[in-house]
Amino acid sequence: MVIQLVIGIFFMGLDQLAQSRFGAIGLLFLLLLGVGIRTRNGTCMSVAAVVLVLMIQA
């Protein structure tokens, strides 16, 4: 129960960071990364990770 709460707080903070820094596009790709991790879809994870890294470096 405590671990789920900590994970939830972490992802809420990550969501706020993505929205403030990258806007809606960053949030969309962060969501795509989460979906890829949950479904273990390598394509979703790879595309989202690459786009997020490119957004961070820009």
C-alpha positions in Angstrom: 0.0 0.0 0.0 2.8 2.4 0.9 4.8 1.6 -2.2 1.8 2.3 -4.4 1.4 5.7 -2.7 5.0 6.5 -3.2 4.9 5.5 -6.9 1.7 7.5 -7.4 3.3 10.6 -5.9 6.4 10.1 -8.0 4.4 9.9 -11.2 2.2 12.9 -10.3 5.4 14.9 -9.8 6.8 13.6 -13.1 3.6 14.6 -14.8 3.7 18.1 -13.4 7.4 18.4 -14.5 6.6 17.3 -18.0 3.6 19.7 -18.3 5.5 22.7 -17.1 8.6 22.0 -19.1 7.4 20.3 -22.3 3.7 21.0 -22.5 1.1 18.7 -24.0 3.5 17.0 -26.4 5.8 16.0 -23.6 2.9 14.7 -21.6 1.6 12.7 -24.6 5.0 11.0 -25.1 5.4 10.4 -21.3 2.0 8.7 -21.4 3.1 6.6 -24.5 6.2 5.6 -22.5 4.1 4.5 -19.6 1.8 2.5 -21.9 4.9 0.9 -23.5 6.3 -0.1 -20.2 3.0 -1.6 -18.9 2.3 -3.6 -22.1 6.0 -4.4 -22.6 5.8 -3.0 -26.1 9.3 -2.2 -27.2 8.2 0.0 -30.1 6.2 2.3 -27.8 9.0 2.5 -25.3 11.6 3.2 -27.9 9.7 5.9 -29.8 8.6 7.7 -26.6 12.1 7.5 -25.0 13.8 8.9 -28.2 11.3 11.8 -28.5 11.6 12.7 -24.8 15.4 12.6 -25.0 15.3 14.9 -28.0 12.9 17.3 -26.2 15.2 17.4 -23.2 18.3 18.2 -25.4 16.5 20.9 -27.4 
